Amino acid sequence: MASGGSKTWSIFSLIAAVGAAAMAKKAADTTWKVTTGKKPPENPADPDVEIWEAVSWAVVSGVAVGLARMLAQRKAANYYARSTGHLPADLRKDGK
């Protein structure tokens, strides 16, 4: 059961993280448009994008996506634990 549970958790966690990242990206794009009045930079590495804009976008989008993924994976782990009676193996503390 450990390998089956591990595969289930991996798929469940991946779906939660990808979904959360997509929603966070959309929220970050909208927030950027409302705040700055223009579209977020398509490629912040482009030298034609001003450095302040590239750095600001990297921070805003990175924080939004990172937080959303972490929160989604925590919710997924809680759901998994309620469903199976234990956390996924890679989330157990001290081998408990």
N, C-alpha and C positions, 0 to 999 in steps of 0.2 A: 504494500500500500504506500510505502514511503515514496517510491519513484512516481507512482500515479498521482499522489497528492502533490508532489513537487512539480510535475508537469501541469497539473490543474492550477496550482498557485502561479506558476510562471505565466501561463496564458492569461489568467484573471488579472494579474498585476500589470502585464503588458497592455491589455485592453484599457484598464483604468488609467494608466499613465499616458497613453497615446490620446485617449479622449480628453483628458484633463489638459494636456499640452495644446491640443487644437482649440479648446474653448478659451484657454488663457491667451493664446496668440491672437484670437479674434478680439478678446477684451482689451488686450494691449494695443492692438491696431486702432480700435475705436477710441480708447482713451487718448492715444497720441493725436488722432485727428481732432478730437474735441479740444485738447489742450493747446496744440500748436497751430491748428487750422490747416494743416497739410498732411499728406499721406506719409507714413513712416518710410524711411529709406529702404529701397528694395535690396541694396547691397551696401551695407555700412563700410565695407572695405574699399569701395570706389573712392579714389582721390578727389572726385568732384563733390562728394558729400562732405560738408563741413565737419571738422573733428568734433566739435561740441555736440552736433546732432548724432554722429555715429556713436560716440561714447554714451550719450543719453539713451539712445535707442537700445544699445547693447545692455545697459543696466536695467531699463524698464522691462524689456522683453525677457531677459534672462531671469530676473527676479520673479516675474509673473509666471513663467513656465515652470521654473524650479519649485516654487511654492505650490502651484496647482498639482504638479506631479506628486510631490511629497504628501499633500493632503489626500489626494485620490488613493494613493497606495496605502496610507494609514486606514482610510475607510475600507478599502478592499481587504486589508489584513484583519480588521475587526469583523467584517462579514465572514471571512474565511474561518476565523476562530469560533464565531458563533455557530457556523454550519458544521464544523468538524470537531469542535471541542478543544482545539489546540491551534497555536500559531504555526505558520509555515516554518519549516526547519531553519531556513536562513534568517528568520526573525527572532528565534528563541534566544533568550539571554542565558549565558553560561551553560548551554546545553540542556536547559530545563524543558 
